[in-house]
Amino acid sequence: MTIKTSITPFVNEPFTDFTLEENRKEMEAALVKVKSELGRDYPLVIGTEKNVTENKIVSINPGNLDEVVGRMSKATQETTEKAMQLALKTFESWKRVPARQRAKYLLTAASLMRERKHEFSAWLVYESGKNWAEADGDTAEAIDFLEYYAREMIRLSEVNLTHPLVKIAGEYNQLTYIPLGVGVVIPPWNFPLAICAGMTTAAVVSGNTVLLKPASTTPVIAQKFVDLMHEAGLPTGVINLIPGNGSEVGDYLTTHPKTRFISFTGSKEVGLRINRLASEMADGQIWIKRLVAEMGGKDGIVVDETADLDAAAQAIVSSAFGFQGQKCSAASRAIVVESVYEQIVNKIVAITKKLEIGLPEANYAIGPVIDKGAFDKTLEYIEIGKKEGRLIAGGQKAEGNGYYIQPTIIADVSGKARVMQEEIFGPVLAIAKATDWQEAIRMYNDTEYGLTGSYFSTNQERIGVALEEMHCGNLYINRKCTGALVGVHPFGGFNLSGTDSKAGGPDYLLLFTQAKATSQKV
């Protein structure tokens, strides 16, 4: 097998067309292979040392509760400290590895993942409850992050060639982007491969070492990713996998004096807690810890009376119910101008009622939510929504040995309703009526979040206003508000959606580096 590491222009990884029989057969074979590997035990790996602990994180298939995906040994504060010391030691050598060489580890890993693309997607199907297309998109995005950040690090390392400093007589001046140190990476469960890979490799390719604490519901996928990086030749100690409780391991690392940065994707509540803990100086700490955070949203799609209503309805359903509404970018709100309100509502309901619910491995359109906590919370919000508006689709749990909930639509809610203001992270769509397009934009902005949004209109003057006035990090015109592509749609939000750190964008690696200017007399 030959691994290509030549630096060519970045191109997004294409999605798999599962309407082709060859691709379907390859995915089915991958599902069979991975299914035969379910239920295994995984040790803690700190450097070259493997530790099997008595306490384990048991990963359950959310679509089939009788199926154990894997049992991950659980870190303690003692093992976490051991990993921290190894990361500190490894940083001293890793930071001196040339940027182009660090980048080639990512390119090698991307090639390996591409060869086993369906296998990684199969793990996503079983552990996170994604159907084939959603899993394939997750894997493709992981490959994109590896390829993109490799090239971005090379670009940053050559900044003096591409953007030289102003020359002055008698001096030789340079700007260099150097790594920060040891960072804590805390990825989410909803994109357990793509975001995990992106957050981790952005830090690593920048010259940092990391302590990776995966989500407790998807630790096996994180393990598979770390194994892949080591297979690509990455030295041990650069990425240290530390599965454990957030209250024990997460808080310990966040408050550790040697932690230089925390990269987090998850809920607003946890993100704000990390922000507070990280802001407090610990004994022996000599820097301000840097926080890179993406904390979700209450994303919405605005439709005015000039819009293509069929396209708008399809985009709303895709954005609301893709991966059961468990994307940070999912549209949990639709705000429609009253003159076309009933038309849009009827179209949305008609499309939604065609969605079939069932096992992700059987490739149903709608699968389970991630765990019992999400299941119970979503059903609670549905009951709240029934009191705040008119239930017009779904509204209850669905059949199956898993955490299945019917795609639910609640119409006629006010902009101040809880289901219009609070993040639900499940298959629930609230629809509100606006008197005109200007009120619709105001209603869209009336939230503490600001991650993604869409505006459907054929009026260019209104589109111009929306582009300027709709306050979110990722705004789309006449298309769905999910499906950001690396390098195409740099992703990150405003307000309580995070620190506007644009993952997959040209300034993202700056967050994991510090700029050092040097000047020599000549």
Residue pairs with C-beta under 8 A, 6 or more apart in sequence:
1 115
3 107
3 108
3 111
3 112
4 107
4 111
5 104
5 107
5 108
5 111
7 103
7 107
7 150
7 151
7 154
10 147
10 148
10 151
10 487
12 140
12 144
12 485
12 486
12 487
12 488
13 114
13 140
13 141
13 143
13 144
13 147
14 140
15 133
15 136
15 137
15 140
16 23
16 27
16 117
16 118
16 132
16 133
16 136
16 140
17 23
18 24
18 27
18 132
18 133
18 136
18 363
26 118
27 118
27 121
27 122
27 132
29 118
30 118
30 119
30 121
30 122
31 122
31 125
31 126
31 361
33 119
33 122
34 119
34 122
34 123
34 125
34 126
35 122
35 126
35 361
38 61
38 67
38 68
38 69
38 70
38 126
39 67
39 68
39 69
39 70
39 71
40 70
40 71
41 52
41 56
41 70
41 71
41 73
42 70
42 71
42 72
42 73
42 219
42 220
42 223
43 50
43 51
43 52
43 53
43 73
44 50
44 51
44 52
44 53
44 73
44 74
44 75
44 79
44 241
44 242
44 243
45 51
45 226
45 240
45 241
46 79
46 82
46 83
46 86
46 240
47 86
47 236
47 237
47 240
48 236
51 73
51 79
52 73
53 73
53 74
53 75
53 76
53 79
55 73
55 74
56 71
56 72
56 73
56 74
57 71
57 72
57 74
57 216
57 219
57 243
57 244
58 68
58 71
58 72
59 68
59 69
59 70
59 71
59 72
59 127
59 217
59 218
59 219
59 220
60 67
60 68
60 69
60 371
61 67
61 68
61 69
61 126
61 127
61 129
61 402
62 128
62 129
62 217
62 367
62 368
62 369
62 370
62 371
62 402
62 403
63 126
63 129
63 359
63 360
63 361
63 367
63 368
63 400
63 401
63 402
63 403
63 404
64 359
64 401
64 402
65 401
65 402
65 403
66 401
67 126
69 123
69 126
69 127
69 220
70 127
70 219
70 220
70 223
72 219
72 220
72 223
72 243
73 243
74 243
74 244
74 245
75 83
75 242
75 243
75 244
75 249
76 244
76 248
76 249
77 248
77 249
77 252
79 242
80 211
80 242
80 244
80 249
80 252
80 253
81 252
83 211
83 240
83 242
84 182
84 211
84 253
84 256
84 258
84 259
86 237
86 240
87 182
87 209
87 210
87 211
87 237
87 238
87 240
88 181
88 182
88 209
88 258
89 237
90 209
90 235
90 236
90 237
90 238
91 179
91 181
91 182
91 208
91 209
93 235
94 102
94 179
94 207
94 208
94 209
94 235
94 237
94 238
95 178
95 179
95 207
95 208
97 207
98 157
99 153
99 154
99 156
99 157
99 205
99 207
100 154
100 157
102 153
102 204
102 205
102 207
103 149
103 150
103 151
103 153
103 154
103 205
104 150
105 204
105 205
105 229
105 232
105 233
105 234
106 146
106 147
106 149
106 150
106 201
106 204
106 205
106 232
107 146
107 147
107 150
108 232
108 233
109 146
109 201
109 228
109 229
109 231
109 232
109 234
110 143
110 146
110 147
110 150
112 228
112 231
112 232
113 120
113 139
113 142
113 143
113 146
113 228
114 143
117 136
117 139
117 140
117 143
118 136
120 139
120 142
120 193
120 221
120 224
121 130
121 132
121 135
121 136
121 138
121 139
122 135
123 193
123 220
123 221
123 224
124 130
124 134
124 135
124 138
124 139
124 192
124 193
124 221
125 131
125 132
125 135
125 360
125 361
126 360
126 361
127 192
127 217
127 218
127 220
127 221
128 135
128 138
128 189
128 190
128 192
128 217
128 218
128 221
128 370
129 324
129 360
129 367
129 368
129 369
129 370
129 402
129 403
130 138
130 323
130 360
130 367
131 323
131 360
131 363
131 364
131 365
131 367
132 360
132 363
134 322
134 323
135 360
137 483
138 191
138 192
138 193
138 194
139 193
139 194
141 191
141 193
141 194
141 198
141 485
141 486
142 193
142 194
142 196
142 197
142 198
142 225
144 194
144 485
144 486
144 487
144 504
145 194
145 197
145 198
145 201
145 202
145 486
145 503
145 504
146 197
146 201
148 486
148 487
148 504
149 198
149 201
149 202
149 205
149 508
149 509
150 205
152 205
152 506
152 508
152 509
153 205
153 206
153 509
155 162
156 177
156 509
156 510
156 513
157 177
159 175
159 177
160 174
160 175
160 176
165 173
165 174
165 175
167 173
170 521
170 522
171 519
171 520
171 521
171 522
172 519
172 520
172 522
173 517
173 518
173 519
173 520
174 517
174 518
175 515
175 516
175 517
176 515
176 516
176 517
176 518
177 206
177 509
177 510
177 513
177 514
177 515
177 516
178 207
178 513
178 514
178 515
178 516
179 206
179 207
179 208
179 512
179 513
179 514
180 206
180 208
180 260
180 261
180 290
180 512
180 513
180 514
181 208
181 209
181 258
181 260
181 261
181 287
182 208
182 209
182 210
182 211
182 258
182 259
182 260
183 203
183 208
183 209
183 210
183 211
183 259
183 260
183 261
183 262
183 263
183 512
184 210
184 211
184 213
184 250
184 253
184 254
184 259
184 261
184 262
184 263
185 196
185 199
185 200
185 203
185 210
185 211
185 212
185 213
185 263
186 213
186 246
186 250
186 262
186 263
186 264
186 265
186 266
186 274
187 195
187 196
187 199
187 200
187 212
187 214
187 215
187 222
187 265
188 195
188 215
188 265
188 266
188 328
189 215
189 216
189 217
189 218
189 370
190 323
190 326
190 327
190 328
190 370
190 425
191 327
192 214
192 215
192 218
192 221
192 222
193 221
193 225
195 265
195 503
196 212
196 214
196 221
196 222
196 225
197 225
198 486
198 503
198 504
199 263
199 265
199 503
200 210
200 212
200 225
200 229
200 239
201 229
202 263
202 503
202 508
202 509
202 511
202 512
203 210
203 261
203 263
203 512
204 210
204 229
204 234
204 238
204 239
205 509
206 509
206 512
206 513
207 513
208 260
208 261
208 512
209 237
209 238
209 239
209 240
210 238
210 239
210 240
211 240
211 242
211 253
212 222
212 226
212 239
212 240
212 241
212 242
213 242
213 243
213 244
213 246
213 249
213 250
213 253
214 221
214 222
214 223
214 241
214 243
215 222
215 266
216 243
216 245
216 246
217 370
217 371
219 243
222 241
222 243
223 241
226 239
226 241
229 238
229 239
230 236
230 239
242 249
242 253
243 249
244 250
246 270
250 274
251 277
253 259
253 262
254 262
254 274
254 277
254 278
255 277
255 278
255 280
255 282
256 282
257 282
257 283
257 284
257 285
258 284
258 285
259 278
259 289
260 287
260 289
260 290
261 289
261 290
261 291
261 292
261 511
261 512
262 274
262 278
262 289
262 290
262 291
262 292
262 293
263 292
263 293
263 512
264 270
264 271
264 274
264 291
264 292
264 293
264 294
264 295
265 293
265 294
265 295
265 328
266 295
266 296
267 295
267 296
267 423
268 295
268 296
268 423
268 449
268 496
270 295
271 293
271 294
271 295
271 498
272 295
272 496
274 291
274 293
275 291
275 293
278 289
278 291
279 289
290 511
291 499
292 499
292 501
292 511
292 512
293 498
293 499
293 501
294 328
294 451
294 491
294 492
294 493
294 497
294 498
294 499
294 501
294 503
295 493
295 496
295 497
295 498
296 328
296 423
296 425
296 449
296 451
296 497
297 328
297 329
297 423
297 449
297 450
297 451
297 452
297 472
297 493
297 497
298 332
298 333
298 420
298 421
298 422
298 423
298 447
298 448
298 449
299 319
299 328
299 329
299 330
299 331
299 332
299 333
299 449
299 451
299 452
299 453
299 472
299 481
300 331
300 332
300 333
300 334
300 335
300 444
300 447
300 453
300 454
300 481
301 312
301 315
301 316
301 319
301 331
301 333
301 334
301 335
301 453
301 454
301 455
301 456
301 480
301 481
302 334
302 335
302 336
302 434
302 437
302 440
302 441
302 444
302 453
302 454
302 455
302 456
302 466
302 470
303 309
303 312
303 316
303 334
303 335
303 336
303 337
303 340
303 344
303 440
303 456
303 457
304 337
304 340
304 436
304 437
304 440
304 455
304 456
304 457
304 459
304 462
305 337
305 339
305 340
305 437
306 457
306 458
306 459
306 462
307 340
307 456
307 457
307 458
307 478
308 456
308 458
308 478
309 340
309 343
309 344
309 347
310 347
311 456
311 478
312 344
312 456
313 344
313 347
313 348
313 351
314 351
315 331
315 454
315 456
315 479
315 480
315 481
316 331
316 334
316 344
316 348
316 429
316 480
317 348
317 351
317 352
317 355
318 480
318 482
319 329
319 330
319 331
319 454
319 480
319 481
319 482
320 330
320 331
320 332
320 334
320 407
320 427
320 428
320 429
321 352
321 355
321 365
321 366
321 407
321 427
321 429
322 330
322 482
323 330
323 367
324 366
324 367
324 368
324 369
324 405
324 426
324 427
325 332
325 407
325 424
325 425
325 426
325 427
325 428
325 429
326 369
326 370
326 374
326 425
326 426
327 482
328 451
328 452
328 497
329 451
329 452
329 474
329 481
329 482
329 483
329 484
329 491
330 425
330 481
330 482
331 429
331 452
331 454
331 480
331 481
331 482
332 419
332 423
332 424
332 428
332 429
332 430
333 420
333 429
333 430
333 431
333 432
333 444
334 344
334 348
334 429
334 430
334 431
334 432
335 415
335 431
335 432
335 433
335 434
335 440
335 443
335 444
336 344
336 345
336 431
336 432
336 433
336 434
336 440
337 433
337 434
337 435
337 436
337 437
337 440
338 433
338 434
338 435
341 433
344 431
345 392
345 409
345 411
345 431
348 409
348 429
348 431
349 392
349 393
349 409
352 393
352 394
352 407
352 409
353 393
355 365
355 366
355 407
356 364
356 365
356 366
357 364
357 365
357 366
357 367
357 398
357 399
357 400
357 404
357 406
358 364
358 366
358 367
358 400
359 367
359 400
359 402
360 367
360 368
366 398
366 404
366 407
366 427
367 402
367 404
368 375
368 400
368 402
368 403
368 404
368 405
369 375
369 378
369 403
369 404
369 405
369 425
369 426
369 427
370 403
371 403
372 403
374 403
374 425
374 426
375 397
375 403
375 405
377 424
377 425
377 426
378 405
378 424
378 425
378 426
378 427
378 428
379 396
379 397
379 405
381 418
381 419
381 422
381 424
381 426
381 428
382 391
382 394
382 395
382 396
382 405
382 408
382 410
382 428
384 418
384 419
385 391
385 408
385 410
385 413
385 417
385 418
385 419
385 428
385 430
386 395
386 410
388 410
388 413
388 414
388 417
388 418
388 419
388 430
389 410
389 411
389 412
389 413
389 417
389 419
389 430
389 431
390 410
390 411
390 412
391 408
391 409
391 410
392 409
392 410
392 411
393 406
393 407
393 408
393 409
394 405
394 406
394 407
394 408
394 409
394 427
395 406
395 408
396 405
396 406
397 404
397 405
397 406
398 404
398 405
398 406
405 426
405 427
406 427
407 427
407 429
408 427
408 428
408 429
409 429
409 431
410 419
410 428
410 429
410 430
410 431
411 430
411 431
412 431
412 432
412 433
413 419
413 420
413 430
413 431
413 432
414 420
414 432
415 432
415 443
415 446
416 446
417 430
417 432
419 428
419 430
420 430
420 432
420 447
421 447
421 448
423 449
432 443
434 440
434 443
437 457
437 459
437 462
438 465
441 455
441 465
441 466
441 469
441 470
444 453
444 470
445 469
445 470
445 471
447 495
448 495
448 496
449 493
449 495
449 496
449 497
450 471
450 472
450 473
450 493
450 494
450 495
450 496
450 497
451 472
451 473
451 474
451 492
451 493
451 494
451 497
451 498
452 472
452 473
452 474
452 475
452 476
452 481
452 482
452 484
452 493
453 470
453 472
453 474
453 475
453 476
453 481
454 475
454 476
454 477
454 478
454 479
454 480
454 481
455 462
455 463
455 466
455 470
455 475
455 476
455 477
455 478
456 477
456 478
457 463
457 466
457 477
457 478
463 477
466 475
466 477
467 475
467 477
471 494
471 495
472 493
472 494
472 497
473 491
473 492
473 493
473 494
473 497
473 498
473 500
473 502
474 481
474 484
474 489
474 491
474 492
474 493
484 490
484 491
484 504
485 504
486 503
486 504
487 504
487 505
488 504
489 504
490 502
490 503
490 504
490 505
490 506
490 507
490 508
491 502
491 503
491 504
491 505
492 498
492 499
492 500
492 501
492 502
492 503
492 505
493 500
494 500
501 508
501 511
502 508
